[in-house]
Amino acid sequence: MAVQVRQAQSSLSGFPEWLPAARIVEEHFIDTLRRTFELHGFCGIETRAVEPLSELTRKGETSKEVYLLSRLQADPGEETTDPARQLGLHFDLTVPFARYVLDNAGTLHFPFKRYQIQKVWRGERPQEGRFREFIQADIDVVGDGALPLYHDVEMPLVMHEALSALPIPAVTIHVSNRKVAQGFYQALGIREEQLPEVLRVVDKLDKIGAGRVATELVDVVGVTPAQAEAALRLAEISGADPEQVRADVLAALSGAAPTELLLQGLDELSELLRSAGRRRPGAIVADLKIARGLDYYTGTVYESFMAGHEDLGSVCSGGRYDSLASDGKRTFPGVGISIGLSRLLARVIGSGMLEVTRAVPTAVLVAVTDEAHRGASDSIADALRSRGIAADVSPTAAKYGKQIRFADRRGIPYVWFPGADGEPDSVKDIRSGEQVRSDAATWIPSDEADLAPRLHPAGEAGIQAGERD
Amino acid sequence: MAVQVRQAQSSLSGFPEWLPAARIVEEHFIDTLRRTFELHGFCGIETRAVEPLSELTRKGETSKEVYLLSRLQADPGEETTDPARQLGLHFDLTVPFARYVLDNAGTLHFPFKRYQIQKVWRGERPQEGRFREFIQADIDVVGDGALPLYHDVEMPLVMHEALSALPIPAVTIHVSNRKVAQGFYQALGIREEQLPEVLRVVDKLDKIGAGRVATELVDVVGVTPAQAEAALRLAEISGADPEQVRADVLAALSGAAPTELLLQGLDELSELLRSAGRRRPGAIVADLKIARGLDYYTGTVYESFMAGHEDLGSVCSGGRYDSLASDGKRTFPGVGISIGLSRLLARVIGSGMLEVTRAVPTAVLVAVTDEAHRGASDSIADALRSRGIAADVSPTAAKYGKQIRFADRRGIPYVWFPGADGEPDSVKDIRSGEQVRSDAATWIPSDEADLAPRLHPAGEAGIQAGERD
């Protein structure tokens, strides 16, 4: 038996909803992430959905697509344009986490490792087809004053372990380092103020190709053709071997002397690759064309790609902030990584790559002989539940064939028949048709995996997609 | 060891946040509710946080405290006062569920049992100190055309089972029935249009007392003194014995002839009490003074009170709608019940009645001998995690006493010491001080309950509140 996993009808574009089978997939994903994060000692927290606008735009990002709130029953004169009093929905989980750390800095123990799996909202134009509500799953560690580099290794390894526990194609985490890029461009003689523009253009490499990037770097940003060429050489460097990456970057300088910052960045990047290669080979590669995020992260930067779904873009991203939060006296550096869970799920569900064995938690449907004996069926169901077996009672006392069809349509694997007149009960596996005597005080399914709905790749192990409507 | 459970600093009133220990309590509550709901065959769904204003005010409840959304980057002329295009945050989970049922009526299988545990928002005046963001946990069953009365029994029994699995004082579910109240007042000769006012005044019984209710009924609503007296007699009736309740209600009529509606309501109420008494004695009592909700529910109505915390008001509430949703052709009756989870948690946490054994998921802190050997500690932690034991590696290679204090401050029960120079590893239970040889490939804690944080009533079993800061 298999239930196809589909998206629900959504009457508002950008606000995805799932039918029950797809929600089972979503809950499985969330539970798996949470389990992995907790195995690594991350605390779960939730922050309120709402922040003052001043908090949301603290990093000067007034271009963010924020939803502002106002009260339907607002009192006259209540409207405000003071961003400290105006409330908006959070657009990510980093800004609220930084605020939470400051609010509770006197109570939290540092280094503080937390995970946070919550909805976020972006006030996008309705016509753009982008998600306006979606779930993010973030892990971050924040230190008080200092935060050693080994946390830069820990974050992507934990996230890779979590993603590897999901029924999705392999994900590889690509890393770069702001210090490498900035130090490299310094060494080439590119001016500090040109850096953001250089990064913005290099970021388009996959979209517009090397030729047009070079042209734009020279014509629009105003670097020399030699500088543009070196920038492209840097962007071509990738690999998991720390020494090779270091050698390639230094070679890309074409004789220019490396700066202190570049050497420091290369040390960090090499150490990350070395550690990660030892602990989780194949999880992490250097990828020096990463440019997005380099304008706000201060060291390591992460992006990630799912095999065969590179067109989806980065599945999870993050990096290090030397000052994730600061109250003027104390500074809290942080490093973290964030999955766009709804986007990943929409791809997984939309591509039909997964099925679930059923769309309800129910393992057993207890049949009802006639309405006068519904109480007997209730007692059987309660006995099964008390031993952890999800059970439901048939809503109708119709002919057994109809009650079996009720179970079949939902993917419920077992139907229980109460014994009449002192006869023993029996239970039927409606997939095989096998029916055996049973006692609600002791019965368990022959395959314990039947206790809960299971996910599997579509069409696998003799299961036919579309077998069920 | 015990960690006190406290609320986080909240810089916005009405938007509660929890410190990690309290979040463990919240997650335990949510997981327990979810587990019980699934044992009873309820599907988990989530709906988007946002609905068109026209949907939110469909029942004519324009007095609802709704938060409206607007885009910070709105285009000129984008503002709208068309309630079908204006978006707001949902204020409960019933309105979105009804909309979801209609959106997916062609795909869902009926009767459809769902649970939904989500945040909701109320745009209350900031100064009123009420929750503006909170979690609700709802169960509902919705039928296509018809929905038998036994679901009116099922809902409160499932919710009572879920609440009984939580570490809180006993909850009793109080029930009434709109048909009993309406039929009773009809029999007394109270006019249809007086009914809402009568209910509104009777609802104040606990606050203002019988004398003032009687006065207000006569002076403000305009019923006769005899009618007011009968209304108060009805409101005094409570109990779990179906025959006694029926007899008391008929006696309260003082000779007036019962109407059809009253008799039908009494049949429903009696059947509910009978069934519930058989399946879960003590869970449910009739309580004829319930007046709230009778203006929108069409049959059974629920309220619930926690022993010793009656001042908190109803912990969970709900009832039956003969038309939860309708598309004009099909009508979907529903019955359900909803917990205000954040309100319950705020009481449980605020009253200090609970403690958790630790504020982190970590069971074992692996010590670090020196930074050069951090890799060895990482390997030990990975070996423990691969067997389901949550482990963290010490952030510092300081003296072991300092590393033990790091564990102690977080409530982590075990510290693992890697063996140097071929010596075996050892693990110390820092509560007892006992230290034994150990192997990361086989070790498990002597008490498996140590694998995850546990909740217990404050001060119980030799555990001192405030032992830990």
Interface residues (C-beta under 8 A of the other chain):
Chain A: R6 A8 Q9 S10 S11 L12 F15 P16 E17 W18 L19 P20 R23 I24 E26 E27 E38 L39 H40 G41 F42 C43 G44 I45 E46 T47 R48 A49 V50 P52 L53 T62 S63 K64 E65 V66 Y67 L68 L69 S70 R71 L72 Q73 D75 L87 G88 L89 R99 Y100 D103 N104 T107 L108 H109 P111 K113 R114 K119 W121 G123 R125 R132 E133 P148 Y150 S275 R278 R279 A359 V360 P361 T362 R374 G375 D378 S379 D382 R385 G388 I389 A390 A391 D392 P395 R409 R410
Chain B: R6 A8 Q9 S10 S11 L12 F15 P16 E17 W18 L19 P20 R23 I24 E26 E27 E38 L39 H40 G41 F42 C43 G44 I45 E46 T47 R48 A49 V50 P52 L53 T62 S63 K64 E65 V66 Y67 L68 L69 S70 R71 L72 Q73 D75 L87 G88 L89 R99 Y100 D103 N104 T107 L108 H109 P111 K113 R114 K119 W121 G123 E124 R125 R132 E133 G143 P148 Y150 S275 R278 R279 A359 V360 P361 T362 R374 G375 D378 S379 D382 R385 G388 I389 A390 A391 D392 P395 R409 R410
